[in-house]
Amino acid sequence: MYLFQWDLVCNEESFSDISQTVLVVGEMFGCLFLTRFADRYGRKVSFIVTSLLFLAANMTCAFSPDFIFYLVFRFITGLSVACSQQLSYIMMIEMMPTEHRALPEKLSSFLWPVSLLCLCLVAYLTKELSWHYTQLCLSLFAIYGIFLWWITDESIRWLCAVKRYKEVEKLVKKIARINRVDPQDALDLLRTHGLSPFESNGVERDYSNKEVLISPTIIDVHSSHPDKKLSVFIKNKNLFKVTVVSCYSWFVVSLAYDGLLFISPNLNEDFYLGFLLGVVSEFPATLLFCVLINRLGRKKCNVVFHIMAGISILLSTLILNTPLYDMIPGQYWVSLALALLGRLSVTAAFSTILTHVSEMFPTSVRNTGLGFAAAALYLGSTIAPYSRTLSRHVPWAPNLVFGVMCLSVPLAIIFLPETSGRELTQTVHEMDQEMQKRKR
């Protein structure tokens, strides 16, 4: 490991957490400063550029001659992967119809624990080799970036939002050709219904203060003042409320998830087995998320999963660090089961909050808004690695913090709107109308 190569042990052990912190700081900067490009220049180009940058920076880390060089490219890796990861998800939900919009997160929630299993397998198989080989092997998983130009298309929703109608028509015809359907039917649907949430819910549009632009192919209704300035996140009270609550929720779930991930090897004396136990607990979490996300809705699922996480984490800590430990039969297994239930609940909460937040922001500012929330998420991830160091000195402290903060999230979520079964809003004006309608 690079810990021994650069003498990051004993009194210097805290430096071992810095590499993870630098990665997450890079992710935070990427969310704050690069996500705006996708709203302005398009999803596809931004996705391809950041994916290729991620591949290059990640591979360069494997050839680092010293710790400073390594940290620089860890930062670039974080900068690029945050945007790439976020854009891939946004592109998926923007191509889905309302009834199937949770499908991308259902798929990715299965792929995430699979990727962690691959990480565990690669780390185990290369444990006798230099860390350079481990890093290089892991970097190869990002090789897909080379082929993205030929296998991805621009988001139709984004093209409509920026009024690039010729490209919309061309893309719709391509999709129709692949699916062997008449492209004219899809184009007629766009002409008739557009992309507003109000027609899908049986509510008439409000055309006040708006212009109606008619292209040869699509009728587009948009505000006279496009959502181009970042100040809209402060000036618009609904958007400000959604952004603040989203940021807090993502901060907490990230801190809890990553913190539990870092201390999961403590679940067993064997480092790899402890990590594996934590990963395996994520598969039931994914099943639970898939079953409940459409039945209960985004808001109720968020509340239930965060309460489950907070209670189970606190109970596990209480049993391990109080006289209750000697009073409960099979206390180790009870505590382990509660700890895994906490990990399961946090994982399900993570998937739910991602789906919920992504659907709340309108298309015109979705990537930017999600970038703010993701920056808060990565702030939590920046702090999380130090839970490992804290647990060595005060074993009960990390879980106490995670449990209490998870229980605080439902108090914030009650201010968010339910998005299940509703079409995505296109502009901030449409979001205001939709939220005003729900107050009646």
Sine and cosine of phi, psi and omega as CSV:
sin_phi,cos_phi,sin_psi,cos_psi,sin_omega,cos_omega
0.00,0.00,0.42,-0.91,0.03,-1.00
-0.91,0.41,-0.30,0.95,0.03,-1.00
-0.86,0.51,-0.68,0.74,-0.03,-1.00
-0.99,0.13,-0.56,0.83,0.00,-1.00
-0.88,0.48,-0.61,0.79,-0.04,-1.00
-0.94,-0.34,0.31,0.95,0.10,-0.99
0.85,0.53,0.68,0.73,0.02,-1.00
-1.00,-0.07,0.84,0.54,-0.04,-1.00
-0.75,-0.66,0.10,-1.00,0.02,-1.00
0.82,0.58,-0.87,-0.49,-0.05,-1.00
-0.92,0.39,-0.28,0.96,-0.01,-1.00
-0.98,-0.19,0.24,0.97,-0.13,-0.99
-0.90,0.43,-0.48,0.87,0.00,-1.00
-0.89,0.45,-0.40,0.91,0.03,-1.00
-0.93,0.37,-0.34,0.94,0.00,-1.00
-0.91,0.41,-0.42,0.91,0.03,-1.00
-0.99,0.14,-0.27,0.96,-0.08,-1.00
-0.91,0.42,-0.61,0.79,-0.03,-1.00
-0.87,0.48,-0.64,0.77,0.05,-1.00
-0.93,0.36,-0.63,0.78,0.02,-1.00
-0.90,0.44,-0.68,0.74,0.02,-1.00
-0.89,0.45,-0.65,0.76,0.05,-1.00
-0.85,0.53,-0.73,0.68,-0.05,-1.00
-0.94,0.33,-0.59,0.81,0.08,-1.00
-0.88,0.47,-0.63,0.77,0.09,-1.00
-0.88,0.48,-0.66,0.75,0.04,-1.00
-0.89,0.45,-0.64,0.77,0.01,-1.00
-0.90,0.44,-0.71,0.70,0.03,-1.00
-0.90,0.44,-0.62,0.79,0.04,-1.00
-0.88,0.48,-0.67,0.74,0.01,-1.00
-0.92,0.38,-0.59,0.81,-0.06,-1.00
-0.97,0.23,-0.60,0.80,-0.20,-0.98
-0.91,-0.42,-0.36,0.93,-0.05,-1.00
-0.98,-0.20,-0.41,0.91,-0.07,-1.00
-0.90,0.43,-0.45,0.89,0.00,-1.00
-0.88,0.48,-0.48,0.87,-0.03,-1.00
-0.90,0.44,-0.55,0.83,-0.02,-1.00
-0.94,0.35,-0.53,0.85,0.07,-1.00
-0.96,0.28,-0.42,0.91,-0.07,-1.00
-0.99,-0.12,-0.67,0.74,-0.13,-0.99
-0.94,-0.35,-0.10,1.00,0.06,-1.00
0.90,-0.44,0.45,-0.90,-0.03,-1.00
-0.96,0.28,-0.70,0.72,-0.15,-0.99
-0.90,0.44,-0.79,0.61,-0.04,-1.00
-0.87,0.48,-0.70,0.71,0.00,-1.00
-0.89,0.45,-0.65,0.76,0.00,-1.00
-0.90,0.44,-0.70,0.72,-0.03,-1.00
-0.92,0.40,-0.72,0.70,-0.02,-1.00
-0.88,0.48,-0.73,0.68,-0.03,-1.00
-0.94,0.35,-0.55,0.84,0.03,-1.00
-0.92,0.39,-0.67,0.74,0.03,-1.00
-0.93,0.38,-0.62,0.79,0.05,-1.00
-0.90,0.43,-0.63,0.78,0.05,-1.00
-0.88,0.48,-0.72,0.70,0.02,-1.00
-0.87,0.49,-0.74,0.68,-0.05,-1.00
-0.91,0.42,-0.71,0.70,-0.04,-1.00
-0.93,0.38,-0.63,0.78,-0.02,-1.00
-0.91,0.42,-0.65,0.76,0.02,-1.00
-0.94,0.34,-0.58,0.81,0.01,-1.00
-0.89,0.45,-0.54,0.84,0.03,-1.00
-0.84,0.55,-0.55,0.83,-0.04,-1.00
-0.92,0.40,-0.33,0.95,-0.04,-1.00
-0.93,-0.36,0.40,0.92,-0.04,-1.00
-0.92,0.40,0.80,-0.60,0.02,-1.00
-0.99,0.16,-0.39,0.92,0.01,-1.00
-0.50,-0.87,0.12,-0.99,-0.12,-0.99
-0.92,0.40,-0.62,0.78,-0.01,-1.00
-0.90,0.43,-0.70,0.71,0.05,-1.00
-0.86,0.52,-0.68,0.73,0.01,-1.00
-0.87,0.49,-0.70,0.72,-0.02,-1.00
-0.91,0.42,-0.62,0.79,0.01,-1.00
-0.87,0.50,-0.71,0.70,-0.04,-1.00
-0.99,0.15,-0.34,0.94,0.18,-0.98
-0.92,0.40,-0.63,0.78,0.04,-1.00
-0.89,0.45,-0.71,0.71,0.01,-1.00
-0.91,0.42,-0.60,0.80,0.07,-1.00
-0.86,0.51,-0.74,0.67,0.02,-1.00
-0.89,0.45,-0.66,0.75,0.00,-1.00
-0.83,0.55,-0.69,0.72,-0.09,-1.00
-0.99,0.12,-0.64,0.77,-0.08,-1.00
-0.93,0.36,-0.53,0.85,0.01,-1.00
-0.88,0.48,-0.73,0.68,0.00,-1.00
-0.93,0.37,-0.70,0.72,-0.02,-1.00
-0.88,0.48,-0.71,0.70,-0.02,-1.00
-0.90,0.43,-0.71,0.71,-0.02,-1.00
-0.91,0.41,-0.67,0.74,-0.02,-1.00
-0.91,0.41,-0.61,0.79,0.01,-1.00
-0.88,0.48,-0.63,0.77,0.00,-1.00
-0.95,0.33,-0.70,0.72,0.00,-1.00
-0.88,0.47,-0.67,0.75,0.01,-1.00
-0.88,0.47,-0.57,0.82,0.00,-1.00
-0.94,0.34,-0.73,0.69,-0.06,-1.00
-0.94,0.33,-0.44,0.90,0.00,-1.00
-0.97,0.23,-0.27,0.96,0.03,-1.00
-0.99,-0.10,-0.11,0.99,-0.09,-1.00
-1.00,-0.05,0.61,-0.79,0.16,-0.99
-0.94,0.34,0.28,-0.96,-0.13,-0.99
-0.80,0.59,-0.73,0.69,-0.11,-0.99
-0.93,0.36,-0.29,0.96,-0.02,-1.00
-0.90,-0.44,0.30,0.96,-0.13,-0.99
-0.93,0.36,-0.39,0.92,0.03,-1.00
-0.99,0.17,-0.16,0.99,-0.06,-1.00
-0.85,0.52,-0.70,0.71,0.01,-1.00
-0.84,0.54,-0.67,0.74,0.00,-1.00
-0.95,0.31,-0.52,0.85,0.08,-1.00
-0.88,0.47,-0.71,0.71,0.01,-1.00
-0.92,0.40,-0.72,0.69,-0.04,-1.00
-0.93,0.36,-0.48,0.88,0.03,-1.00
-0.93,0.36,-0.43,0.90,0.13,-0.99
-0.98,0.20,-0.63,0.78,-0.06,-1.00
-0.94,0.35,-0.49,0.87,-0.03,-1.00
-0.88,0.47,-0.80,0.60,0.05,-1.00
-0.90,0.44,-0.51,0.86,0.08,-1.00
-0.89,0.45,-0.66,0.75,0.03,-1.00
-0.91,0.41,-0.58,0.81,0.05,-1.00
-0.93,0.38,-0.58,0.81,0.08,-1.00
-0.90,0.43,-0.64,0.77,0.06,-1.00
-0.89,0.45,-0.65,0.76,0.05,-1.00
-0.87,0.50,-0.72,0.70,0.01,-1.00
-0.89,0.46,-0.67,0.75,-0.01,-1.00
-0.91,0.41,-0.73,0.69,0.01,-1.00
-0.88,0.47,-0.69,0.72,0.00,-1.00
-0.89,0.46,-0.63,0.78,-0.01,-1.00
-0.94,0.34,-0.68,0.73,-0.04,-1.00
-0.94,0.34,-0.43,0.90,-0.04,-1.00
-0.95,-0.31,0.26,0.96,-0.09,-1.00
-0.91,0.41,-0.40,0.92,0.02,-1.00
-1.00,0.00,-0.09,1.00,-0.02,-1.00
-0.98,-0.18,0.13,-0.99,0.07,-1.00
-0.91,0.42,0.52,-0.86,0.01,-1.00
-0.88,0.48,-0.37,0.93,0.03,-1.00
-0.86,0.51,-0.64,0.77,-0.01,-1.00
-0.94,0.34,-0.63,0.78,0.05,-1.00
-0.87,0.49,-0.73,0.69,0.00,-1.00
-0.88,0.47,-0.66,0.75,-0.02,-1.00
-0.91,0.40,-0.67,0.74,0.03,-1.00
-0.88,0.47,-0.68,0.73,0.01,-1.00
-0.92,0.39,-0.55,0.84,0.00,-1.00
-0.90,0.44,-0.54,0.84,-0.07,-1.00
-0.91,0.42,-0.32,0.95,0.05,-1.00
-0.91,0.42,-0.32,0.95,-0.02,-1.00
-1.00,-0.06,0.24,0.97,-0.06,-1.00
-0.91,0.41,-0.30,0.95,0.00,-1.00
-0.84,0.54,-0.42,0.91,-0.05,-1.00
-0.84,0.54,-0.46,0.89,-0.02,-1.00
-0.92,0.39,-0.47,0.88,-0.13,-0.99
-0.98,-0.22,0.05,1.00,-0.14,-0.99
-0.90,0.44,-0.54,0.84,-0.06,-1.00
-0.86,0.50,-0.54,0.84,-0.07,-1.00
-1.00,-0.05,-0.26,0.97,-0.11,-0.99
-0.90,-0.44,0.00,1.00,0.03,-1.00
-0.84,-0.54,0.42,-0.91,0.05,-1.00
-0.80,-0.60,0.31,-0.95,0.02,-1.00
-0.94,0.34,0.45,-0.89,0.05,-1.00
-0.94,0.34,0.82,-0.57,0.02,-1.00
-0.90,0.43,-0.61,0.79,0.02,-1.00
-0.87,0.49,-0.69,0.73,0.00,-1.00
-0.92,0.40,-0.66,0.75,0.02,-1.00
-0.88,0.48,-0.62,0.78,0.05,-1.00
-0.93,0.37,-0.63,0.77,-0.03,-1.00
-0.90,0.44,-0.52,0.85,0.00,-1.00
-0.98,-0.22,0.16,0.99,0.14,-0.99
0.90,0.44,0.62,0.78,0.08,-1.00
-0.99,-0.13,0.96,0.27,-0.21,-0.98
-0.94,0.34,-0.57,0.82,0.00,-1.00
-0.89,0.46,-0.62,0.78,0.03,-1.00
-0.93,0.36,-0.57,0.82,0.06,-1.00
-0.89,0.46,-0.74,0.67,-0.01,-1.00
-0.88,0.48,-0.68,0.74,0.00,-1.00
-0.90,0.45,-0.67,0.75,-0.03,-1.00
-0.95,0.32,-0.63,0.77,0.04,-1.00
-0.88,0.47,-0.66,0.75,0.03,-1.00
-0.90,0.43,-0.62,0.79,0.04,-1.00
-0.90,0.44,-0.71,0.71,0.00,-1.00
-0.90,0.44,-0.67,0.74,0.01,-1.00
-0.89,0.45,-0.64,0.77,0.01,-1.00
-0.90,0.45,-0.68,0.73,0.00,-1.00
-0.90,0.43,-0.63,0.78,-0.03,-1.00
-1.00,0.00,0.04,1.00,0.07,-1.00
0.84,0.54,0.75,0.66,0.08,-1.00
-0.80,-0.60,0.22,-0.97,-0.01,-1.00
-0.97,0.24,0.89,-0.45,-0.02,-1.00
-0.90,0.44,-0.41,0.91,-0.03,-1.00
-0.91,0.42,-0.54,0.84,0.02,-1.00
-0.89,0.45,-0.68,0.73,0.01,-1.00
-0.92,0.39,-0.65,0.76,0.01,-1.00
-0.92,0.39,-0.60,0.80,0.06,-1.00
-0.90,0.43,-0.60,0.80,0.02,-1.00
-0.90,0.45,-0.66,0.75,0.03,-1.00
-0.91,0.41,-0.63,0.78,0.02,-1.00
-0.89,0.45,-0.63,0.78,-0.12,-0.99
-0.99,0.16,-0.69,0.73,-0.15,-0.99
-0.95,-0.31,-0.35,0.94,-0.06,-1.00
0.88,0.48,-0.53,-0.85,-0.02,-1.00
-0.76,-0.66,0.54,0.84,-0.03,-1.00
-1.00,0.00,0.58,-0.81,0.02,-1.00
-0.96,0.29,-0.30,0.95,-0.18,-0.98
-0.98,0.21,-0.49,0.87,0.05,-1.00
-0.96,0.29,-0.59,0.81,-0.01,-1.00
-0.93,0.36,-0.36,0.93,0.00,-1.00
-0.97,-0.23,0.14,0.99,0.05,-1.00
0.96,0.28,0.43,0.90,-0.02,-1.00
-0.91,-0.41,0.70,-0.72,-0.01,-1.00
-0.93,0.35,0.52,-0.86,0.05,-1.00
-0.96,0.27,0.49,-0.87,0.15,-0.99
-0.98,-0.21,0.91,-0.42,-0.07,-1.00
-0.99,-0.10,0.13,0.99,-0.02,-1.00
-0.91,0.42,0.64,-0.77,0.02,-1.00
0.87,0.49,0.42,0.91,0.01,-1.00
-0.78,-0.63,0.40,-0.92,0.10,-1.00
-0.96,-0.27,0.55,-0.84,0.09,-1.00
-0.96,-0.28,0.92,-0.40,-0.01,-1.00
-0.97,-0.23,0.83,-0.56,-0.02,-1.00
-0.94,-0.35,0.90,-0.45,0.07,-1.00
-0.99,-0.12,0.10,-0.99,0.07,-1.00
-0.88,0.47,-0.32,0.95,-0.09,-1.00
-0.83,-0.55,-0.45,0.89,-0.17,-0.99
-0.66,-0.75,0.65,-0.76,0.17,-0.99
-1.00,-0.05,0.83,-0.56,-0.05,-1.00
-0.83,-0.55,0.81,-0.59,0.05,-1.00
-0.95,-0.30,0.83,-0.56,-0.06,-1.00
-0.56,-0.83,0.31,-0.95,-0.02,-1.00
-0.94,0.34,0.51,-0.86,0.07,-1.00
-0.93,0.36,-0.28,0.96,0.01,-1.00
-0.86,-0.52,1.00,-0.06,-0.05,-1.00
-0.85,0.53,0.45,-0.89,-0.05,-1.00
-0.99,0.12,0.90,0.44,-0.10,-1.00
-0.99,-0.13,-0.42,0.91,-0.10,-0.99
-1.00,-0.05,0.62,-0.79,0.02,-1.00
-0.91,0.42,-0.37,0.93,-0.02,-1.00
-0.89,0.45,-0.30,0.95,0.01,-1.00
-0.89,0.46,-0.44,0.90,0.01,-1.00
-0.94,0.34,-0.34,0.94,0.03,-1.00
-0.98,-0.20,-0.64,0.76,-0.09,-1.00
-0.96,0.29,-0.55,0.83,-0.01,-1.00
-1.00,0.02,0.89,-0.45,-0.14,-0.99
-0.92,0.40,-0.59,0.81,0.02,-1.00
-0.93,0.38,-0.69,0.72,0.02,-1.00
-0.92,0.40,-0.61,0.79,0.03,-1.00
-0.89,0.45,-0.70,0.71,0.00,-1.00
-0.89,0.46,-0.73,0.69,0.02,-1.00
-0.87,0.49,-0.66,0.75,-0.03,-1.00
-0.91,0.41,-0.71,0.70,-0.03,-1.00
-0.90,0.43,-0.75,0.67,-0.01,-1.00
-0.91,0.42,-0.64,0.77,0.03,-1.00
-0.89,0.46,-0.68,0.73,0.00,-1.00
-0.89,0.46,-0.70,0.71,-0.01,-1.00
-0.91,0.42,-0.71,0.71,-0.02,-1.00
-0.88,0.47,-0.69,0.72,0.00,-1.00
-0.93,0.37,-0.58,0.81,0.04,-1.00
-0.87,0.49,-0.73,0.68,-0.05,-1.00
-0.92,0.39,-0.75,0.67,-0.06,-1.00
-0.91,0.40,-0.54,0.84,0.05,-1.00
-0.94,0.34,-0.70,0.72,0.03,-1.00
-0.87,0.50,-0.70,0.71,-0.02,-1.00
-0.93,0.36,-0.72,0.70,-0.04,-1.00
-0.90,0.43,-0.80,0.60,-0.04,-1.00
-0.91,0.41,-0.59,0.81,0.04,-1.00
-0.89,0.46,-0.71,0.70,0.05,-1.00
-0.91,0.41,-0.55,0.84,0.03,-1.00
-0.90,0.43,-0.66,0.75,-0.04,-1.00
-0.95,0.30,-0.52,0.86,-0.01,-1.00
-0.99,-0.16,0.07,1.00,0.01,-1.00
-0.88,0.48,-0.53,0.85,0.09,-1.00
-0.85,0.53,-0.35,0.94,0.04,-1.00
-0.95,0.32,-0.18,0.98,0.02,-1.00
-0.92,0.39,-0.34,0.94,-0.01,-1.00
-0.52,-0.85,0.43,-0.90,-0.01,-1.00
-0.91,0.42,-0.53,0.85,0.06,-1.00
-0.99,0.15,0.86,-0.51,-0.08,-1.00
-0.83,0.56,-0.75,0.66,-0.09,-1.00
-0.94,0.34,-0.61,0.79,0.02,-1.00
-0.93,0.38,-0.63,0.77,0.04,-1.00
-0.88,0.47,-0.69,0.72,0.03,-1.00
-0.91,0.42,-0.65,0.76,-0.02,-1.00
-0.89,0.45,-0.65,0.76,0.02,-1.00
-0.86,0.51,-0.69,0.73,0.02,-1.00
-0.89,0.45,-0.63,0.78,-0.01,-1.00
-0.93,0.37,-0.68,0.73,-0.03,-1.00
-0.87,0.50,-0.56,0.83,0.00,-1.00
-0.91,0.42,-0.26,0.96,-0.03,-1.00
-0.98,0.18,-0.36,0.93,0.02,-1.00
-0.93,0.36,-0.72,0.69,0.12,-0.99
-0.87,0.49,-0.56,0.83,0.04,-1.00
-0.88,0.47,-0.65,0.76,0.01,-1.00
-0.91,0.42,-0.67,0.74,0.04,-1.00
-0.88,0.47,-0.68,0.73,0.02,-1.00
-0.88,0.47,-0.69,0.73,0.03,-1.00
-0.88,0.47,-0.73,0.69,-0.04,-1.00
-0.89,0.46,-0.60,0.80,-0.04,-1.00
-0.96,0.28,-0.63,0.77,-0.18,-0.98
-0.99,-0.11,-0.36,0.93,-0.18,-0.98
-0.87,0.50,-0.60,0.80,0.02,-1.00
-1.00,-0.04,-0.44,0.90,-0.02,-1.00
-0.97,0.26,-0.72,0.69,0.00,-1.00
-1.00,0.00,-0.41,0.91,-0.11,-0.99
1.00,-0.07,0.27,-0.96,-0.08,-1.00
-0.92,0.40,-0.70,0.72,-0.13,-0.99
-0.91,0.40,-0.76,0.65,-0.01,-1.00
-0.90,0.43,-0.64,0.77,0.04,-1.00
-0.87,0.49,-0.67,0.74,0.03,-1.00
-0.85,0.52,-0.73,0.69,-0.01,-1.00
-0.89,0.45,-0.75,0.66,-0.05,-1.00
-0.89,0.46,-0.74,0.67,-0.06,-1.00
-0.92,0.40,-0.62,0.78,0.00,-1.00
-0.94,0.35,-0.61,0.79,0.05,-1.00
-0.92,0.40,-0.70,0.72,0.06,-1.00
-0.85,0.53,-0.70,0.71,-0.03,-1.00
-0.90,0.45,-0.75,0.66,-0.04,-1.00
-0.88,0.48,-0.72,0.69,-0.05,-1.00
-0.92,0.40,-0.72,0.69,-0.05,-1.00
-0.92,0.40,-0.63,0.78,0.02,-1.00
-0.91,0.41,-0.68,0.73,0.00,-1.00
-0.92,0.38,-0.65,0.76,0.03,-1.00
-0.90,0.43,-0.66,0.75,0.04,-1.00
-0.86,0.51,-0.69,0.72,0.01,-1.00
-0.92,0.40,-0.64,0.77,-0.01,-1.00
-0.89,0.46,-0.67,0.74,-0.02,-1.00
-0.92,0.39,-0.67,0.74,-0.08,-1.00
-0.96,0.28,-0.42,0.91,-0.18,-0.98
-0.85,-0.53,0.33,0.95,0.06,-1.00
-0.70,-0.71,0.14,-0.99,0.05,-1.00
-0.86,0.51,-0.23,0.97,0.05,-1.00
-0.86,0.52,-0.41,0.91,-0.05,-1.00
-0.86,0.52,-0.60,0.80,-0.03,-1.00
-1.00,0.08,-0.15,0.99,-0.08,-1.00
-0.99,-0.17,-0.25,0.97,-0.08,-1.00
-0.97,-0.23,0.82,-0.58,0.07,-1.00
-0.90,0.44,0.66,-0.75,-0.02,-1.00
0.86,0.51,0.65,0.76,-0.13,-0.99
-0.85,0.52,-0.59,0.81,-0.02,-1.00
-0.89,0.45,-0.70,0.71,-0.05,-1.00
-0.95,0.33,-0.57,0.82,0.07,-1.00
-0.89,0.45,-0.71,0.70,0.01,-1.00
-0.90,0.43,-0.65,0.76,0.02,-1.00
-0.90,0.44,-0.68,0.73,0.01,-1.00
-0.89,0.46,-0.65,0.76,0.02,-1.00
-0.92,0.38,-0.63,0.78,0.02,-1.00
-0.90,0.44,-0.67,0.74,0.02,-1.00
-0.93,0.36,-0.57,0.82,0.08,-1.00
-0.90,0.43,-0.61,0.79,0.07,-1.00
-0.89,0.46,-0.70,0.72,0.03,-1.00
-0.89,0.46,-0.67,0.74,0.02,-1.00
-0.86,0.50,-0.73,0.69,-0.06,-1.00
-0.92,0.39,-0.65,0.76,0.02,-1.00
-0.90,0.43,-0.63,0.77,0.03,-1.00
-0.89,0.46,-0.71,0.70,0.03,-1.00
-0.90,0.44,-0.63,0.78,0.03,-1.00
-0.90,0.43,-0.62,0.79,0.01,-1.00
-0.87,0.49,-0.74,0.67,-0.01,-1.00
-0.90,0.43,-0.64,0.77,-0.04,-1.00
-0.93,0.38,-0.71,0.70,-0.04,-1.00
-0.92,0.40,-0.54,0.84,0.06,-1.00
-0.90,0.43,-0.71,0.71,0.03,-1.00
-0.90,0.44,-0.72,0.70,-0.07,-1.00
-0.89,0.46,-0.77,0.64,-0.05,-1.00
-0.91,0.42,-0.65,0.76,-0.02,-1.00
-0.87,0.49,-0.55,0.83,-0.05,-1.00
-0.99,0.11,-0.30,0.95,-0.06,-1.00
-0.98,0.20,-0.59,0.81,-0.04,-1.00
-0.98,0.22,0.68,-0.73,0.05,-1.00
-0.94,0.35,0.37,-0.93,-0.09,-1.00
-0.83,0.56,-0.62,0.78,-0.09,-1.00
-0.89,0.45,-0.41,0.91,-0.01,-1.00
-0.74,-0.67,0.30,0.96,-0.12,-0.99
-0.88,0.47,-0.74,0.67,-0.05,-1.00
-0.92,0.39,-0.60,0.80,0.03,-1.00
-0.93,0.36,-0.72,0.70,0.02,-1.00
-0.89,0.46,-0.69,0.73,0.04,-1.00
-0.91,0.41,-0.49,0.87,0.06,-1.00
-0.90,0.43,-0.65,0.76,0.06,-1.00
-0.88,0.47,-0.72,0.70,0.01,-1.00
-0.90,0.45,-0.65,0.76,0.01,-1.00
-0.92,0.39,-0.53,0.85,0.06,-1.00
-0.89,0.46,-0.64,0.77,0.08,-1.00
-0.91,0.41,-0.62,0.79,0.06,-1.00
-0.86,0.52,-0.72,0.70,-0.04,-1.00
-0.96,0.28,-0.39,0.92,0.14,-0.99
-0.90,0.43,-0.66,0.75,0.09,-1.00
-0.89,0.45,-0.64,0.77,0.03,-1.00
-0.92,0.39,-0.47,0.89,0.04,-1.00
-0.92,0.40,-0.62,0.78,-0.02,-1.00
-0.98,0.18,-0.54,0.84,-0.14,-0.99
-0.81,0.59,-0.67,0.75,-0.03,-1.00
-0.84,0.54,-0.45,0.89,-0.03,-1.00
-0.97,0.23,-0.16,0.99,0.11,-0.99
-0.90,0.43,-0.51,0.86,0.04,-1.00
-0.90,0.43,-0.70,0.72,0.03,-1.00
-0.93,0.37,-0.67,0.75,0.00,-1.00
-0.89,0.46,-0.62,0.78,-0.04,-1.00
-0.91,0.41,-0.40,0.91,0.04,-1.00
-0.94,0.33,-0.47,0.88,-0.06,-1.00
-0.98,-0.22,-0.63,0.78,0.04,-1.00
-0.74,-0.67,1.00,0.03,-0.18,-0.98
-0.83,0.56,-0.54,0.84,-0.09,-1.00
-1.00,0.05,-0.26,0.97,-0.15,-0.99
-0.90,0.44,-0.74,0.67,-0.05,-1.00
-0.85,0.52,-0.73,0.69,-0.03,-1.00
-0.91,0.40,-0.55,0.84,0.06,-1.00
-0.88,0.47,-0.70,0.71,0.02,-1.00
-0.90,0.43,-0.73,0.69,-0.03,-1.00
-0.88,0.48,-0.71,0.71,-0.05,-1.00
-0.90,0.44,-0.73,0.68,-0.02,-1.00
-0.90,0.44,-0.68,0.74,-0.03,-1.00
-0.93,0.37,-0.59,0.81,0.05,-1.00
-0.88,0.47,-0.62,0.78,0.00,-1.00
-0.94,0.33,-0.32,0.95,0.01,-1.00
-0.99,0.12,-0.36,0.93,-0.08,-1.00
-0.89,0.45,-0.69,0.73,0.00,-1.00
-0.83,0.56,-0.48,0.88,0.03,-1.00
-0.92,0.40,-0.48,0.88,0.03,-1.00
-1.00,0.07,-0.57,0.82,-0.09,-1.00
-0.91,0.41,-0.43,0.90,-0.03,-1.00
-0.88,0.47,-0.30,0.95,0.01,-1.00
-1.00,0.05,-0.10,0.99,-0.02,-1.00
-1.00,-0.04,0.52,-0.85,0.05,-1.00
-0.98,0.18,0.42,-0.91,0.13,-0.99
-0.98,0.19,0.68,-0.73,-0.04,-1.00
-0.89,-0.45,-0.09,1.00,-0.05,-1.00
-0.90,0.43,0.74,-0.67,0.05,-1.00
0.98,0.21,0.14,0.99,0.00,-1.00
-0.90,-0.44,0.57,-0.82,0.02,-1.00
-0.93,0.37,0.49,-0.87,0.05,-1.00
-0.92,0.39,0.68,-0.74,0.07,-1.00
-0.97,0.23,0.50,-0.87,-0.03,-1.00
-1.00,-0.08,-0.62,0.78,-0.06,-1.00
-0.78,-0.63,0.22,-0.98,0.05,-1.00
-0.89,0.45,-0.59,0.81,0.03,-1.00
-0.87,0.49,-0.69,0.73,0.03,-1.00
-0.90,0.43,-0.63,0.78,0.04,-1.00
-0.89,0.46,-0.66,0.75,0.04,-1.00
-0.88,0.48,-0.70,0.72,0.01,-1.00
-0.89,0.45,-0.67,0.74,-0.02,-1.00
-0.91,0.42,-0.69,0.72,-0.01,-1.00
-0.94,0.34,-0.55,0.84,0.06,-1.00
-0.92,0.40,-0.64,0.77,0.01,-1.00
-0.88,0.47,-0.62,0.79,-0.05,-1.00
-0.95,0.30,-0.32,0.95,0.01,-1.00
-0.98,0.18,-0.31,0.95,-0.06,-1.00
-0.96,0.28,0.00,0.00,0.00,0.00
